[in-house]
Amino acid sequence: MPIYEYECKKCGAVFELIRSFGASDVDVKCAQCGSPRILRLISAPSRVSKSCGPTSRGT
């Protein structure tokens, strides 16, 4: 499940929530003040590599 980042429009707090792709943001409330006035922030997706260490490239 993806991690979404939100900003509260009332107190300015920024917080993260793990939510399914299909979940609506309607029920999200600020983790600090409980306000429903939140904005989902756009962030770059993270990428997980399956390699377990640096690779040698013939050097």
mmCIF file of the N, C-alpha and C atoms, coordinates in Angstrom:
data_MODEL
# 
_entry.id   MODEL 
# 
loop_
_atom_site.group_PDB 
_atom_site.id 
_atom_site.type_symbol 
_atom_site.label_atom_id 
_atom_site.label_alt_id 
_atom_site.label_comp_id 
_atom_site.label_asym_id 
_atom_site.label_entity_id 
_atom_site.label_seq_id 
_atom_site.pdbx_PDB_ins_code 
_atom_site.Cartn_x 
_atom_site.Cartn_y 
_atom_site.Cartn_z 
_atom_site.occupancy 
_atom_site.B_iso_or_equiv 
_atom_site.pdbx_formal_charge 
_atom_site.auth_seq_id 
_atom_site.auth_comp_id 
_atom_site.auth_asym_id 
_atom_site.auth_atom_id 
_atom_site.pdbx_PDB_model_num 
ATOM 1   N N  . MET A 1 1  ? 0.847   -1.180 0.000   1.00 0.00 ? 1  MET A N  1 
ATOM 2   C CA . MET A 1 1  ? 0.000   0.000  0.000   1.00 0.00 ? 1  MET A CA 1 
ATOM 3   C C  . MET A 1 1  ? 0.891   1.242  0.000   1.00 0.00 ? 1  MET A C  1 
ATOM 4   N N  . PRO A 1 2  ? 0.461   2.277  -0.704  1.00 0.00 ? 2  PRO A N  1 
ATOM 5   C CA . PRO A 1 2  ? 1.263   3.494  -0.787  1.00 0.00 ? 2  PRO A CA 1 
ATOM 6   C C  . PRO A 1 2  ? 1.161   4.347  0.480   1.00 0.00 ? 2  PRO A C  1 
ATOM 7   N N  . ILE A 1 3  ? 2.161   5.168  0.664   1.00 0.00 ? 3  ILE A N  1 
ATOM 8   C CA . ILE A 1 3  ? 2.178   6.148  1.760   1.00 0.00 ? 3  ILE A CA 1 
ATOM 9   C C  . ILE A 1 3  ? 1.851   7.508  1.145   1.00 0.00 ? 3  ILE A C  1 
ATOM 10  N N  . TYR A 1 4  ? 0.822   8.150  1.661   1.00 0.00 ? 4  TYR A N  1 
ATOM 11  C CA . TYR A 1 4  ? 0.433   9.465  1.181   1.00 0.00 ? 4  TYR A CA 1 
ATOM 12  C C  . TYR A 1 4  ? 0.817   10.516 2.209   1.00 0.00 ? 4  TYR A C  1 
ATOM 13  N N  . GLU A 1 5  ? 1.215   11.683 1.723   1.00 0.00 ? 5  GLU A N  1 
ATOM 14  C CA . GLU A 1 5  ? 1.584   12.790 2.596   1.00 0.00 ? 5  GLU A CA 1 
ATOM 15  C C  . GLU A 1 5  ? 0.497   13.853 2.507   1.00 0.00 ? 5  GLU A C  1 
ATOM 16  N N  . TYR A 1 6  ? 0.102   14.384 3.657   1.00 0.00 ? 6  TYR A N  1 
ATOM 17  C CA . TYR A 1 6  ? -0.970  15.369 3.741   1.00 0.00 ? 6  TYR A CA 1 
ATOM 18  C C  . TYR A 1 6  ? -0.494  16.603 4.498   1.00 0.00 ? 6  TYR A C  1 
ATOM 19  N N  . GLU A 1 7  ? -1.122  17.741 4.192   1.00 0.00 ? 7  GLU A N  1 
ATOM 20  C CA . GLU A 1 7  ? -0.875  18.981 4.933   1.00 0.00 ? 7  GLU A CA 1 
ATOM 21  C C  . GLU A 1 7  ? -2.207  19.497 5.455   1.00 0.00 ? 7  GLU A C  1 
ATOM 22  N N  . CYS A 1 8  ? -2.235  19.882 6.717   1.00 0.00 ? 8  CYS A N  1 
ATOM 23  C CA . CYS A 1 8  ? -3.440  20.440 7.313   1.00 0.00 ? 8  CYS A CA 1 
ATOM 24  C C  . CYS A 1 8  ? -3.538  21.917 6.942   1.00 0.00 ? 8  CYS A C  1 
ATOM 25  N N  . LYS A 1 9  ? -4.695  22.322 6.423   1.00 0.00 ? 9  LYS A N  1 
ATOM 26  C CA . LYS A 1 9  ? -4.905  23.710 6.037   1.00 0.00 ? 9  LYS A CA 1 
ATOM 27  C C  . LYS A 1 9  ? -5.236  24.588 7.243   1.00 0.00 ? 9  LYS A C  1 
ATOM 28  N N  . LYS A 1 10 ? -5.501  23.976 8.399   1.00 0.00 ? 10 LYS A N  1 
ATOM 29  C CA . LYS A 1 10 ? -5.821  24.744 9.606   1.00 0.00 ? 10 LYS A CA 1 
ATOM 30  C C  . LYS A 1 10 ? -4.564  25.038 10.425  1.00 0.00 ? 10 LYS A C  1 
ATOM 31  N N  . CYS A 1 11 ? -3.790  23.990 10.756  1.00 0.00 ? 11 CYS A N  1 
ATOM 32  C CA . CYS A 1 11 ? -2.634  24.198 11.632  1.00 0.00 ? 11 CYS A CA 1 
ATOM 33  C C  . CYS A 1 11 ? -1.284  24.081 10.914  1.00 0.00 ? 11 CYS A C  1 
ATOM 34  N N  . GLY A 1 12 ? -1.285  23.620 9.652   1.00 0.00 ? 12 GLY A N  1 
ATOM 35  C CA . GLY A 1 12 ? -0.047  23.536 8.890   1.00 0.00 ? 12 GLY A CA 1 
ATOM 36  C C  . GLY A 1 12 ? 0.763   22.269 9.099   1.00 0.00 ? 12 GLY A C  1 
ATOM 37  N N  . ALA A 1 13 ? 0.268   21.355 9.916   1.00 0.00 ? 13 ALA A N  1 
ATOM 38  C CA . ALA A 1 13 ? 0.998   20.108 10.173  1.00 0.00 ? 13 ALA A CA 1 
ATOM 39  C C  . ALA A 1 13 ? 1.079   19.273 8.895   1.00 0.00 ? 13 ALA A C  1 
ATOM 40  N N  . VAL A 1 14 ? 2.203   18.587 8.720   1.00 0.00 ? 14 VAL A N  1 
ATOM 41  C CA . VAL A 1 14 ? 2.383   17.666 7.602   1.00 0.00 ? 14 VAL A CA 1 
ATOM 42  C C  . VAL A 1 14 ? 2.499   16.269 8.198   1.00 0.00 ? 14 VAL A C  1 
ATOM 43  N N  . PHE A 1 15 ? 1.738   15.309 7.650   1.00 0.00 ? 15 PHE A N  1 
ATOM 44  C CA . PHE A 1 15 ? 1.744   13.954 8.192   1.00 0.00 ? 15 PHE A CA 1 
ATOM 45  C C  . PHE A 1 15 ? 1.562   12.945 7.068   1.00 0.00 ? 15 PHE A C  1 
ATOM 46  N N  . GLU A 1 16 ? 1.912   11.697 7.340   1.00 0.00 ? 16 GLU A N  1 
ATOM 47  C CA . GLU A 1 16 ? 1.820   10.620 6.361   1.00 0.00 ? 16 GLU A CA 1 
ATOM 48  C C  . GLU A 1 16 ? 0.827   9.565  6.819   1.00 0.00 ? 16 GLU A C  1 
ATOM 49  N N  . LEU A 1 17 ? 0.144   8.952  5.851   1.00 0.00 ? 17 LEU A N  1 
ATOM 50  C CA . LEU A 1 17 ? -0.766  7.853  6.129   1.00 0.00 ? 17 LEU A CA 1 
ATOM 51  C C  . LEU A 1 17 ? -0.570  6.767  5.087   1.00 0.00 ? 17 LEU A C  1 
ATOM 52  N N  . ILE A 1 18 ? -0.650  5.515  5.513   1.00 0.00 ? 18 ILE A N  1 
ATOM 53  C CA . ILE A 1 18 ? -0.629  4.388  4.589   1.00 0.00 ? 18 ILE A CA 1 
ATOM 54  C C  . ILE A 1 18 ? -2.078  4.100  4.231   1.00 0.00 ? 18 ILE A C  1 
ATOM 55  N N  . ARG A 1 19 ? -2.392  4.194  2.926   1.00 0.00 ? 19 ARG A N  1 
ATOM 56  C CA . ARG A 1 19 ? -3.767  4.012  2.467   1.00 0.00 ? 19 ARG A CA 1 
ATOM 57  C C  . ARG A 1 19 ? -3.765  3.212  1.181   1.00 0.00 ? 19 ARG A C  1 
ATOM 58  N N  . SER A 1 20 ? -4.833  2.492  0.929   1.00 0.00 ? 20 SER A N  1 
ATOM 59  C CA . SER A 1 20 ? -4.935  1.738  -0.314  1.00 0.00 ? 20 SER A CA 1 
ATOM 60  C C  . SER A 1 20 ? -5.144  2.696  -1.482  1.00 0.00 ? 20 SER A C  1 
ATOM 61  N N  . PHE A 1 21 ? -4.862  2.219  -2.693  1.00 0.00 ? 21 PHE A N  1 
ATOM 62  C CA . PHE A 1 21 ? -5.014  3.063  -3.878  1.00 0.00 ? 21 PHE A CA 1 
ATOM 63  C C  . PHE A 1 21 ? -6.442  3.558  -4.047  1.00 0.00 ? 21 PHE A C  1 
ATOM 64  N N  . GLY A 1 22 ? -7.412  2.741  -3.718  1.00 0.00 ? 22 GLY A N  1 
ATOM 65  C CA . GLY A 1 22 ? -8.809  3.097  -3.917  1.00 0.00 ? 22 GLY A CA 1 
ATOM 66  C C  . GLY A 1 22 ? -9.440  3.896  -2.798  1.00 0.00 ? 22 GLY A C  1 
ATOM 67  N N  . ALA A 1 23 ? -8.707  4.132  -1.711  1.00 0.00 ? 23 ALA A N  1 
ATOM 68  C CA . ALA A 1 23 ? -9.275  4.830  -0.553  1.00 0.00 ? 23 ALA A CA 1 
ATOM 69  C C  . ALA A 1 23 ? -9.516  6.309  -0.864  1.00 0.00 ? 23 ALA A C  1 
ATOM 70  N N  . SER A 1 24 ? -10.628 6.811  -0.395  1.00 0.00 ? 24 SER A N  1 
ATOM 71  C CA . SER A 1 24 ? -10.968 8.220  -0.566  1.00 0.00 ? 24 SER A CA 1 
ATOM 72  C C  . SER A 1 24 ? -10.304 9.040  0.547   1.00 0.00 ? 24 SER A C  1 
ATOM 73  N N  . ASP A 1 25 ? -10.043 10.308 0.268   1.00 0.00 ? 25 ASP A N  1 
ATOM 74  C CA . ASP A 1 25 ? -9.464  11.201 1.275   1.00 0.00 ? 25 ASP A CA 1 
ATOM 75  C C  . ASP A 1 25 ? -10.522 11.874 2.138   1.00 0.00 ? 25 ASP A C  1 
ATOM 76  N N  . VAL A 1 26 ? -11.797 11.563 1.922   1.00 0.00 ? 26 VAL A N  1 
ATOM 77  C CA . VAL A 1 26 ? -12.906 12.208 2.633   1.00 0.00 ? 26 VAL A CA 1 
ATOM 78  C C  . VAL A 1 26 ? -12.810 12.010 4.145   1.00 0.00 ? 26 VAL A C  1 
ATOM 79  N N  . ASP A 1 27 ? -12.376 10.835 4.587   1.00 0.00 ? 27 ASP A N  1 
ATOM 80  C CA . ASP A 1 27 ? -12.338 10.541 6.024   1.00 0.00 ? 27 ASP A CA 1 
ATOM 81  C C  . ASP A 1 27 ? -11.015 10.895 6.701   1.00 0.00 ? 27 ASP A C  1 
ATOM 82  N N  . VAL A 1 28 ? -10.074 11.501 5.980   1.00 0.00 ? 28 VAL A N  1 
ATOM 83  C CA . VAL A 1 28 ? -8.765  11.837 6.553   1.00 0.00 ? 28 VAL A CA 1 
ATOM 84  C C  . VAL A 1 28 ? -8.881  13.102 7.392   1.00 0.00 ? 28 VAL A C  1 
ATOM 85  N N  . LYS A 1 29 ? -8.315  13.042 8.590   1.00 0.00 ? 29 LYS A N  1 
ATOM 86  C CA . LYS A 1 29 ? -8.282  14.206 9.478   1.00 0.00 ? 29 LYS A CA 1 
ATOM 87  C C  . LYS A 1 29 ? -6.850  14.440 9.927   1.00 0.00 ? 29 LYS A C  1 
ATOM 88  N N  . CYS A 1 30 ? -6.542  15.664 10.273  1.00 0.00 ? 30 CYS A N  1 
ATOM 89  C CA . CYS A 1 30 ? -5.196  16.045 10.705  1.00 0.00 ? 30 CYS A CA 1 
ATOM 90  C C  . CYS A 1 30 ? -4.778  15.245 11.934  1.00 0.00 ? 30 CYS A C  1 
ATOM 91  N N  . ALA A 1 31 ? -3.556  14.748 11.915  1.00 0.00 ? 31 ALA A N  1 
ATOM 92  C CA . ALA A 1 31 ? -3.018  13.978 13.036  1.00 0.00 ? 31 ALA A CA 1 
ATOM 93  C C  . ALA A 1 31 ? -2.744  14.872 14.252  1.00 0.00 ? 31 ALA A C  1 
ATOM 94  N N  . GLN A 1 32 ? -2.602  16.178 14.044  1.00 0.00 ? 32 GLN A N  1 
ATOM 95  C CA . GLN A 1 32 ? -2.313  17.106 15.142  1.00 0.00 ? 32 GLN A CA 1 
ATOM 96  C C  . GLN A 1 32 ? -3.577  17.694 15.775  1.00 0.00 ? 32 GLN A C  1 
ATOM 97  N N  . CYS A 1 33 ? -4.417  18.301 14.928  1.00 0.00 ? 33 CYS A N  1 
ATOM 98  C CA . CYS A 1 33 ? -5.566  19.042 15.470  1.00 0.00 ? 33 CYS A CA 1 
ATOM 99  C C  . CYS A 1 33 ? -6.919  18.401 15.168  1.00 0.00 ? 33 CYS A C  1 
ATOM 100 N N  . GLY A 1 34 ? -6.949  17.373 14.320  1.00 0.00 ? 34 GLY A N  1 
ATOM 101 C CA . GLY A 1 34 ? -8.194  16.690 14.012  1.00 0.00 ? 34 GLY A CA 1 
ATOM 102 C C  . GLY A 1 34 ? -9.049  17.360 12.954  1.00 0.00 ? 34 GLY A C  1 
ATOM 103 N N  . SER A 1 35 ? -8.563  18.423 12.342  1.00 0.00 ? 35 SER A N  1 
ATOM 104 C CA . SER A 1 35 ? -9.329  19.135 11.328  1.00 0.00 ? 35 SER A CA 1 
ATOM 105 C C  . SER A 1 35 ? -9.477  18.290 10.061  1.00 0.00 ? 35 SER A C  1 
ATOM 106 N N  . PRO A 1 36 ? -10.634 18.335 9.425   1.00 0.00 ? 36 PRO A N  1 
ATOM 107 C CA . PRO A 1 36 ? -10.825 17.633 8.159   1.00 0.00 ? 36 PRO A CA 1 
ATOM 108 C C  . PRO A 1 36 ? -10.322 18.450 6.960   1.00 0.00 ? 36 PRO A C  1 
ATOM 109 N N  . ARG A 1 37 ? -9.822  19.659 7.203   1.00 0.00 ? 37 ARG A N  1 
ATOM 110 C CA . ARG A 1 37 ? -9.335  20.534 6.132   1.00 0.00 ? 37 ARG A CA 1 
ATOM 111 C C  . ARG A 1 37 ? -7.895  20.149 5.772   1.00 0.00 ? 37 ARG A C  1 
ATOM 112 N N  . ILE A 1 38 ? -7.762  19.111 4.984   1.00 0.00 ? 38 ILE A N  1 
ATOM 113 C CA . ILE A 1 38 ? -6.433  18.610 4.624   1.00 0.00 ? 38 ILE A CA 1 
ATOM 114 C C  . ILE A 1 38 ? -6.243  18.668 3.113   1.00 0.00 ? 38 ILE A C  1 
ATOM 115 N N  . LEU A 1 39 ? -4.991  18.646 2.701   1.00 0.00 ? 39 LEU A N  1 
ATOM 116 C CA . LEU A 1 39 ? -4.615  18.652 1.299   1.00 0.00 ? 39 LEU A CA 1 
ATOM 117 C C  . LEU A 1 39 ? -3.599  17.537 1.085   1.00 0.00 ? 39 LEU A C  1 
ATOM 118 N N  . ARG A 1 40 ? -3.870  16.648 0.132   1.00 0.00 ? 40 ARG A N  1 
ATOM 119 C CA . ARG A 1 40 ? -2.896  15.593 -0.159  1.00 0.00 ? 40 ARG A CA 1 
ATOM 120 C C  . ARG A 1 40 ? -1.788  16.201 -0.996  1.00 0.00 ? 40 ARG A C  1 
ATOM 121 N N  . LEU A 1 41 ? -0.558  16.022 -0.560  1.00 0.00 ? 41 LEU A N  1 
ATOM 122 C CA . LEU A 1 41 ? 0.597   16.577 -1.249  1.00 0.00 ? 41 LEU A CA 1 
ATOM 123 C C  . LEU A 1 41 ? 1.082   15.612 -2.325  1.00 0.00 ? 41 LEU A C  1 
ATOM 124 N N  . ILE A 1 42 ? 1.676   16.152 -3.344  1.00 0.00 ? 42 ILE A N  1 
ATOM 125 C CA . ILE A 1 42 ? 2.252   15.329 -4.396  1.00 0.00 ? 42 ILE A CA 1 
ATOM 126 C C  . ILE A 1 42 ? 3.720   15.109 -4.057  1.00 0.00 ? 42 ILE A C  1 
ATOM 127 N N  . SER A 1 43 ? 4.118   13.854 -4.028  1.00 0.00 ? 43 SER A N  1 
ATOM 128 C CA . SER A 1 43 ? 5.512   13.544 -3.733  1.00 0.00 ? 43 SER A CA 1 
ATOM 129 C C  . SER A 1 43 ? 6.009   12.513 -4.731  1.00 0.00 ? 43 SER A C  1 
ATOM 130 N N  . ALA A 1 44 ? 7.308   12.472 -4.900  1.00 0.00 ? 44 ALA A N  1 
ATOM 131 C CA . ALA A 1 44 ? 7.923   11.524 -5.836  1.00 0.00 ? 44 ALA A CA 1 
ATOM 132 C C  . ALA A 1 44 ? 7.797   10.109 -5.290  1.00 0.00 ? 44 ALA A C  1 
ATOM 133 N N  . PRO A 1 45 ? 7.466   9.154  -6.142  1.00 0.00 ? 45 PRO A N  1 
ATOM 134 C CA . PRO A 1 45 ? 7.385   7.767  -5.672  1.00 0.00 ? 45 PRO A CA 1 
ATOM 135 C C  . PRO A 1 45 ? 8.770   7.237  -5.328  1.00 0.00 ? 45 PRO A C  1 
ATOM 136 N N  . SER A 1 46 ? 8.818   6.366  -4.349  1.00 0.00 ? 46 SER A N  1 
ATOM 137 C CA . SER A 1 46 ? 10.092  5.757  -4.005  1.00 0.00 ? 46 SER A CA 1 
ATOM 138 C C  . SER A 1 46 ? 10.265  4.500  -4.830  1.00 0.00 ? 46 SER A C  1 
ATOM 139 N N  . ARG A 1 47 ? 11.499  4.111  -5.038  1.00 0.00 ? 47 ARG A N  1 
ATOM 140 C CA . ARG A 1 47 ? 11.782  2.923  -5.823  1.00 0.00 ? 47 ARG A CA 1 
ATOM 141 C C  . ARG A 1 47 ? 12.637  1.998  -4.981  1.00 0.00 ? 47 ARG A C  1 
ATOM 142 N N  . VAL A 1 48 ? 12.239  0.754  -4.906  1.00 0.00 ? 48 VAL A N  1 
ATOM 143 C CA . VAL A 1 48 ? 12.972  -0.237 -4.138  1.00 0.00 ? 48 VAL A CA 1 
ATOM 144 C C  . VAL A 1 48 ? 13.708  -1.134 -5.103  1.00 0.00 ? 48 VAL A C  1 
ATOM 145 N N  . SER A 1 49 ? 15.008  -1.272 -4.885  1.00 0.00 ? 49 SER A N  1 
ATOM 146 C CA . SER A 1 49 ? 15.835  -2.101 -5.746  1.00 0.00 ? 49 SER A CA 1 
ATOM 147 C C  . SER A 1 49 ? 15.963  -3.495 -5.152  1.00 0.00 ? 49 SER A C  1 
ATOM 148 N N  . LYS A 1 50 ? 16.016  -4.495 -6.009  1.00 0.00 ? 50 LYS A N  1 
ATOM 149 C CA . LYS A 1 50 ? 16.172  -5.862 -5.530  1.00 0.00 ? 50 LYS A CA 1 
ATOM 150 C C  . LYS A 1 50 ? 17.631  -6.246 -5.324  1.00 0.00 ? 50 LYS A C  1 
ATOM 151 N N  . SER A 1 51 ? 18.550  -5.392 -5.735  1.00 0.00 ? 51 SER A N  1 
ATOM 152 C CA . SER A 1 51 ? 19.971  -5.710 -5.546  1.00 0.00 ? 51 SER A CA 1 
ATOM 153 C C  . SER A 1 51 ? 20.345  -5.571 -4.084  1.00 0.00 ? 51 SER A C  1 
ATOM 154 N N  . CYS A 1 52 ? 21.353  -6.310 -3.689  1.00 0.00 ? 52 CYS A N  1 
ATOM 155 C CA . CYS A 1 52 ? 21.739  -6.274 -2.277  1.00 0.00 ? 52 CYS A CA 1 
ATOM 156 C C  . CYS A 1 52 ? 23.037  -5.537 -2.054  1.00 0.00 ? 52 CYS A C  1 
ATOM 157 N N  . GLY A 1 53 ? 23.540  -4.848 -3.045  1.00 0.00 ? 53 GLY A N  1 
ATOM 158 C CA . GLY A 1 53 ? 24.754  -4.092 -2.857  1.00 0.00 ? 53 GLY A CA 1 
ATOM 159 C C  . GLY A 1 53 ? 25.169  -3.430 -4.148  1.00 0.00 ? 53 GLY A C  1 
ATOM 160 N N  . PRO A 1 54 ? 26.295  -2.682 -4.099  1.00 0.00 ? 54 PRO A N  1 
ATOM 161 C CA . PRO A 1 54 ? 26.749  -2.004 -5.307  1.00 0.00 ? 54 PRO A CA 1 
ATOM 162 C C  . PRO A 1 54 ? 27.192  -3.032 -6.356  1.00 0.00 ? 54 PRO A C  1 
ATOM 163 N N  . THR A 1 55 ? 27.038  -2.660 -7.589  1.00 0.00 ? 55 THR A N  1 
ATOM 164 C CA . THR A 1 55 ? 27.445  -3.541 -8.686  1.00 0.00 ? 55 THR A CA 1 
ATOM 165 C C  . THR A 1 55 ? 28.758  -3.063 -9.260  1.00 0.00 ? 55 THR A C  1 
ATOM 166 N N  . SER A 1 56 ? 29.569  -4.006 -9.695  1.00 0.00 ? 56 SER A N  1 
ATOM 167 C CA . SER A 1 56 ? 30.819  -3.612 -10.345 1.00 0.00 ? 56 SER A CA 1 
ATOM 168 C C  . SER A 1 56 ? 30.558  -3.509 -11.833 1.00 0.00 ? 56 SER A C  1 
ATOM 169 N N  . ARG A 1 57 ? 31.089  -2.493 -12.438 1.00 0.00 ? 57 ARG A N  1 
ATOM 170 C CA . ARG A 1 57 ? 30.874  -2.242 -13.855 1.00 0.00 ? 57 ARG A CA 1 
ATOM 171 C C  . ARG A 1 57 ? 32.191  -2.302 -14.612 1.00 0.00 ? 57 ARG A C  1 
ATOM 172 N N  . GLY A 1 58 ? 33.037  -3.256 -14.268 1.00 0.00 ? 58 GLY A N  1 
ATOM 173 C CA . GLY A 1 58 ? 34.264  -3.444 -14.992 1.00 0.00 ? 58 GLY A CA 1 
ATOM 174 C C  . GLY A 1 58 ? 35.355  -2.449 -14.686 1.00 0.00 ? 58 GLY A C  1 
ATOM 175 N N  . THR A 1 59 ? 35.313  -1.841 -13.526 1.00 0.00 ? 59 THR A N  1 
ATOM 176 C CA . THR A 1 59 ? 36.363  -0.896 -13.171 1.00 0.00 ? 59 THR A CA 1 
ATOM 177 C C  . THR A 1 59 ? 37.384  -1.521 -12.277 1.00 0.00 ? 59 THR A C  1 
# 
